[in-house]
Amino acid sequence: MQLKLTLLLLAGFLFSHAQQPVEKKGEEILIQKLNSLLESQVKNNLIPGAVILVKKDNQVLYEKAYGYARIYDRKHAALEIPEPMTTETLFDIASLTKIVGTTTTICWLADQQLLSVDDAVGKFIPAFNSPEKKNITIRHLLTHTSGLLEWYPLYYRASNKKQTYALIAELPLKDSIGRQRKYSDLGFVILGQIIETISGKPLDVFEREKIFIPLGMLHTTYNPLSSAKFSKFAATSFGNPYEKRMVYDSSLGFKRKEIIPDSWHGWRSYVLSGEVNDGNAWYANGGISGAAGLFSTVEDLQKLADLWKNEGEVNGQTFISKKTISEFLHKDAFGNGLGWMMDPANSFMKNAPEGTFGHTGFTGTSIVVVPSKNLSVILLVNRQHTGLNAKGEYYNLGPLREQIFMTVMQPVK
């Protein structure tokens, strides 16, 4: 009996130690593949730089910075010594603001029973009690099914958030409420207004107090240039060339008779670094919006991803109830959650397992979480800093995002 027990213990010891080199080898292969993908992008001048963080279970499998945070000076002349990218670099996370700030805060408010996602927007914003908009709910805003315009150059008619909120409320709907998903920045600007109305505080102050500080996200902020604490930024574009093209070039799908392109001349003419790239956030909302405006680091974003991956728990304590998190990650008729994208047709989460969720940002940022694998992938790229290509567009990160996600998900054979 003793001999049998000894042999079993020995076999278990040998088995466990035999597995470790295999797992280690798998991690090494993953790192080599990711390293090759990102190094080639920088080497071929497709992107200035990037930061990636891959985490499985409670272990960071890979975290690394590539290339440069800035290659041009303020006047868009090439720097003699480009500024290196680091894992501490702050990125303008663009539409990740919708998830990191707005969706998470709305989720927290719902968990505190300070709102219901099925509340009418008009309950908090009287201007939405009009015959056309009275049936729009918070759920409609979160799922991009409100019928609101996808985008509008608010700064042509508004120069502060009060004017912005009033303008969105008076703009006619583009589509029928609840009938189809049309990704709308304007809907998330209004979600920011709802947060301010319920809390009685500015959006940035409330999010910092209730979300970012409690989660230890101390490098996540709006308008980072207003604090001496922040100095490392991933630069974006030289002004807003693509957004200006959206106004001037009707072939991109935006044309409104009341918007005369030459009637506004506030376009920035310098390289943006520490200033939010999104025009509506910067020109019309003082850098603070429910749709865009946040800056963050890869490690802060990982803390946010962990909150959602761990079903609302932080360090073993409930921050948001599992029930509320589950409600936000329940797929709707269009295959997405509340705020979160969940459709595996998206390139950054291509063919992902059921329950996977994520989001992207126009500047080149993305988060994807795979709960069934206890896995997350965060990729931050300052793609706009290279400027528009010959077609008047920014470098398409879709193929790279897809390759990275597939590489992480592919089992080692």
WODABEL-V962171 format. One line per field, one symbol per residue. ss: DSSP state (2 for helix, 1 for strand, 0 for the rest). phi: phi as a letter, one per 30 degrees, with the letter a starting at -180 (. if undefined). psi: psi as a letter, one per 20 degrees, with the letter a starting at -180 (. if undefined). Layout:
# WODABEL-V962171
ss->???
phi->???
psi->???
This chain:
# WODABEL-V962171
ss->02222222222222222222222222222222222222222220000011111111001111111111111100000111111100000111022222222222222222200000000122200222200000001222220000000000022200002222222222000000000000002222222222222220002222222222000000001102220000001000010022222222022200000000222000000010000000222222200000000111022222222222200011001100022222220000000000001000002220000000111110001111112220111111102222000000000002222222222220000
phi->.ddddddddddddddddddedddddddddeddddddddddddddhdbdaabbbcbbhccddabacbibdabbdecicdddbedddbdcddcddhddeecdcdddddddddddicacdcddeddcbeddcdedcdcdcdedddchbdidedaadeddbbbaddddeddddcdddcbddidacbebdddddddddddddddibeeddddddccddediddccachdddbddcbcbddccdibddddddddcdddjcabddcceddbbcedbaddbicddedddddcbiibadcakdcacdddddddddeddchjcbhicdcbdeddedddccdcdcibcdiddbddddddbehddejdbaabbddkcabbbcedchbbbcbbbcddddiddddibdeddeddedddddddddddc
psi->gggggghgggggghghhhhghggghgggggggggggghhhgghjkhqgrrpqppppcjpohppqqqcqhpiqahjkqpqhnqpqqriippqojciihhggfgghgggghhhjkirqijqqhihhnhijjqhhihjprhggghjkkiiqqgqpnhihjqjrhghgghghhipqqhrqpihqoooohhhhghhhhgghgghjqqghgghgghfgghikmikprqlhiipihpioqoqcrnbmhhhhhhghoiiiippphioogjipkjpqlrppoipphpghgghijkioqihrhqqrrhhghhhghhghhkljqoliqogpqhggghhhkppaijjraogqpjojiphikpkqqpiqqarrqhikqqpppnhhjlqqppppplhiiirqahjkrqpoigggggggghghhpqp.
